[in-house]
Amino acid sequence: MSVPFRFGFAALRGSKRAVPARPAPGAPLAEAVDLHVRLGQREVLAGIGLTVRAGEVLALVGPNGAGKSTLLAALSADLPAASGEVRIDGRPVGGWSAPDLALRRAVLPQSAALSFPFPVEDVVRMGRAPWAGTALCDSDDEAVAAAMAATEVTGFAARPFSALSGGERARAALARVLAQRAPLLLLDEPTAALDLRHQELVLRICRERAAAGDGVVVVLHDLGLAAAYADRVAVLHDGRIAADGPPAEVFEDGLLSRVYRQPVEVLPHPRTGAPLVVPVREDRSAGDRCGGNRSAVRNDSMGLTPA
């Protein structure tokens, strides 16, 4: 996040810009069509097809290096496609100007850095820059206050962003995204720096935004959070989508064991019935009695024993 981001929309304040209509429930907000992305000589995404719809939380999961963050960056129009296409609000991303694209999608990167010690409230207010010159620019104060309250950063609104802890920075950065009030939220590992309580807070916010009609795409490593809060899960593996659907259908122990190269069991939550993904771990006392061979047997049963 840089100074030009904060002030780059200032020239629009004297102009009259149209405000996008709110999307209908279930309307496609972002689409990847046979998407291929290369980073250097490596093909990171290979033929991705994915649609993000209004009113849903879509979790992108998969092992490290599977292509989750790359896919999010491509959907954000921050990475170009080598071939295929990304569409936002029905139009190829290259057909939108930067200000108009910012009215339609808001992006939370993995890390937020600032070169200057802006107060937290000013950082959150940066999310309102795309609305300069529109009929809704008068809503800036209300949008900023609501975003800070939702993410519980109001109490340190005057502190420098650079003086915050990692978790506090993550919540302030999310508040900026919420203040932008775009109908499509693209969040890259928003819970990575957070404690248990604030992880739950962030995913509840995702659900609230979906209930209000937004589409939310969130990269997660915690499969339990994905199962509890996502309407759909796309499992990425080697740059492709290995499965896409409701967590109860997608989270199958054989698939997850192969994708993560770690034996797992998928069990129903005793109260909610949501899938719980549990790594298969060696019972140390049993392993001692059996000569330590139990994990080898489990790995072989999952097809994970090295050749």
N, C-alpha and C positions, 0 to 999 in steps of 0.2 A: 504494500500500500504506500503510495508516494504522494507528494504534494500536488503534482499535476492531476492525480485522480480526484483530489478534493475540489480543485478549482477548474478542471477542464470543461465543465458544463456551464460556467458562468456566463459565457456569451449567449446562452440560450434564454436568459432571463427576460430579455426584451421581446422574444418571439412568442408566437402562439403555436403550441404543439398539441396534436391530438393525443388523447388518452386512450390506450387500448381498452376494448370492451373486456369485461370479465369473462373467462372461458366457461362454456357450458359444462355441466358435470360429465366426466368421461371423455371430454374433448382431448385430442392429442396435443400436447404442449411441446414435446420434443420427440424427434424420430431419428434413429440411425438406420440407414439403408445400405446393406452390404458394405459396411464401413471398414476400411483398412487404414491403419495409421502406422507409419514407420518413424523410428527414432534412430537416426544414423543409418546403419546397414541392417538394423533389426526390425522385423515386422512385429509390432507390439499388439496390434489388434488385427484380426484376420477374419473379415466377413461378418461383422457384428450386425445383427438386426434387432432393434429394440424400440419400443414405443413407451413414452411416459405420458400418463393421462392425468387430467385434472381430478382432484379428489382422492389421490392414492399416495401412499408411501412406498417407494420402491427401494429396496436395499440391494446394494452391490456387494457381494461377498466373494471370498476366494483367497487362496494363499498369496503370500508376497510374490510380486512379479507377475501376477495373473493378468494385469491390465486394468484394474479397477479405476485407479486415479487417472490413467490415460483416457479411459472411456469418459470419465466425468469431464476431463479437460476438453475432449473433443465435443461433447454435448454443450459445453460452455462457449464454444467457438474460440477457445484459447490455444487449441492445437489444430493444424490443418489436416484434412484427410488426404492420404495418398491416392485413394480411390473410394468410390461410394459417396455417400452424402449424409449430412446432418441438416435437419430442418427444425426451426423454431417457429411455433405458431403457424405452421403450414408453409413457410418460406425457407429456402436454402439460407444458411446462416450468412453467406456472403452477400445476400440481398438486403441485409439490415445495416443501417448506420449504427455506430457505437451507441449513441444516445437512445435510439429506438430499441436496440437489443437490450439495453440496460433496464428498460421498462418492462421487459418480458421475462428476464431471468436474472437471478441474483446468485452469486458464487461465493462459497466459503472455501478457501484453499486450506491445505493441511496446516500451514503456519502463516501467521500474520506478523509482519515486521514493519516498523516505522522508523524513519531516519530522524524524526523530530519528536520531542516530548509533548505531543498533543494530549490534552485532557481526554479522558474516556468519552465524555459527552460529545466532544468534537469528532472523535473517531466514529461514533455511532451516527452522528449527523451527516457524515460523508455518504451514508447510504441514501440520503435524500437528494443528492446531486442530480440524478437522472430526471427528477421531476421539475427541475427549473424550467420555467416557461410554459408549464401546463396549468390547467385549472385546479390541480390538486396540490400545488406548491404551498398553499396556505395551511396544509395539514402537517407541515414538517414538525412542528413542536409536539403535536399529539402523537405522531408516529414514533418520534424519538423517545418520548416518555414511555409509551407503551412497550417498545422494544426493550428498553432498559429494565422496566419492571418485570417483564416476562423472563428475562435471563438473570435477574437478581444482581444487576450491576449498578443500580441507582445509588447505593450507599457509597460507592467510590467514583461517582461521576466526575469529580473534579481532580482525581489523581492522574498523574501522567501515565499514559498507556505503557510506556517503557518500564515503569516501576511496578507493574503488576506481576503476580505469579503466573506460571504457565496456564493454570486452569482459569484464572481470572481473565487473562488475555483471550483465551478461547471463547469465553462467554461474551466478552465485549465485542469480539469479531462477529460472533453469531448475532448479537444485537444489531450491528451494522447491517447485516444481511436482512434481518427482519424489518428494520426501518425502511429498507428499500421497497418493500411491499410489491415485489414482482410476483406473478402467479406461478413461477417455476423456481424452486429452490434447489440448488446443486451444492451438496455439503460433503466435503472430503474429510472423513474421519473426525467428525465434530466432537466425539467423546474421548479421543485419545488421551488428552491431558486431564481428564476430569475424574473426580472421586465418584463413588457409587451414587450418592444422592443427585449429583449434577448430571451424571449420565442419564439417569431416569428423567430428570427435568428436561434435558434436551430432546429426548425421544418423545416425551409427552407434547412438547412444543411442535414437533414434526406431525404428530397425530392431530393436534389442534389445527395446524395450517391445512392439512388435508381435509379435515372436516369442514373448514371454511371454503373449500373449493380449490386450493392450490395443489400443485403437483410437487412432491418432494422426492428427490433422489439423494440417498445417503450412502456413503461408503462406510462399511462397518467391518470390524474384525470380530466383534463379540456376536456369535451366532445366537446366543440367548436373547440379546436385545433385538436382533433382526426377527427372530421368531415371535417375540412378544409384541412388537410394534409395527412391523411391516405388513402391508397388504400383499405385496409380491416380493419375491427374492429372485435375483439373477445371480447364479453361481458362475463365476468366471474361472477359466482354467486354460493356461497357455494361449491367451489372447482370443479365446472363443467363449461363447456362452454354453456351458455344459447343461444347464437346466434353468428354467424360468417359470415361475408360478407361485401359488400360495405356499407359505412356509410348511404347512402340514403335508403338502404333496412333494415339495422339493427336498426337504430335509430327510433324506433316507440314508441309513448308515452305510450302505454299500457305496453310494455315490460320493458321500462326503469323505469316506475313508480313502477312496481312490484319489480324489481331487487334492486332499490335504496330505496324502501319504502318511496318515496317522489313523490307526484304528479307532473308531468311535462307535458309541451306541446312541440311538435316538429314542428317548423315553418321553411319555406324556407327562406334563406337569400334573401333580396330583390334584390341584385345585382348578386350574384353567384348561387343562388339556393341551396347552401349547407345547410344541416340541422342545425338549431339552436335549442338547447335544453334549454328551459326556465322553471325554477321552477314555479309551480302554487302558487302564494302568495295571502294572504288575502288582499283585498282592505279594508283598515282600516276604511275609511269613510262608505263604504257599510256595513262592519261588525258591526259598531256601530249602523247603522240604523236597521240591521236585528238581533240584539241581539247576534252577534258573531257566528252565526251558519253556515256561508258559508263554512268555511274550513272543518267542519264536513261532510257537504254534499259532498264536493269534495273528501275527503278521502274515504267516503263510495262508491262513484262512481268508484273509482280506486280499490276497494277491499282491502283498507288499514285500515279500522276501526278495532281497537282491539276487539277480542271476549269478 
